[in-house]
Structures are given as C-alpha cells and as structure tokens.
Amino acid sequence: MRRPVLHRPERVRMDRRRTRTPKPRRPRHQPRDAPYEMKRALVSRDGHHCRFCSIPLIRPEIRKELNRLYPDAARWTSPRASDQHRGLQVLWLQYDHVIVHSRGGKTSMDNIVVACAACNFGRDRYMLAEVGLRDPREHIRTPTWDGHTGWDGLERILPQNKRFCRGTASSLWAGGGSRACTE
C-alpha cells in the first residue's frame, strides 16, 4: 500500500537572472595601446630592431601584406600558432612598456620601446629588475650582423604612403643607421 503524501512542495520558478551591482573600475590614466603617430615615432627612434635583444623585426602590417602576396608561404590565417609562419612569429614587432602598464607605467615615448614578441611576452607583467634585465632605454644592444644598418623591416613591400620610414640616421646603433626608405 502506498503512503499518503502529506506535503507536496510546490515548484517555484526562480528568476535565474541575478542582479549584480557592478564593481567600480579604476579608470586607467591612458589607453594601453600607443596611437598610430607614436608608433611611427617609436619605429623611427628605435629602428626595426628589438631594444632588448636586437633581432630584426617587421610590423604586423608587413606580415599582413606578405600573407596577401604569398598566402601559402607566409601563413598567418588565425590566432592559433599552428596556423602561423614561424619566421613571422619571431620577427613580430611589438611595443613594450618598460614600466609595465598594469603597474602604473604610462603610454609615452619615454616608457615604450620596440620589442620582439619573445622579449615582450617573456617579460610579461614583471618589472625589469624582477627578471634581471637591463633598462633598454639606457643600455642599447648593438646588432652584430652586417646588414643591421640597412634593415628597413621590409617596409619596401608596402605602398609609399603606408611605410614607417626611418627619417634620419639612427644614433642608436653603432655606426649610425641608413635611410632605409625615402618619404
């Protein structure tokens, strides 16, 4: 014999949408990404070389143009590393905050340097002293390969109006630089 049900709980439909009060965010003093004109000035100042390790670099716009011209050879079709040409990964020019942005570093010419992806991602959110690196603004590592003064970051494959030219000979590298493209 079945037992009689004395109490049957009612099904209560709960509103699954939670009302959350948004946490107040601290406003950043400046945007993290450098504006276009600052990027032009940084490349003009630092050249197409990493300020930490002095490897030659190319800008993302050059990578896109190489991929357009040579889609099978210069692959860069997705964010997945397996879909990216390894040489283009190594030569990827990035802009790195010397004093990390998340720790109060400003987006200014005095605080940003040209860096390769390995140096930028390798240092991550750490300060220079925490990873044992010298300040690239004070210690300039001179490239040792013969073609460093003429390296234009393959800017020559872009139309003239889209190039980042080194307008003057760079005083950073020993022996000076050369004007890699004309404006």
Order of alpha helices (4+ residues) and beta strands (2+ residues): alpha-alpha-alpha-beta-beta-alpha-alpha
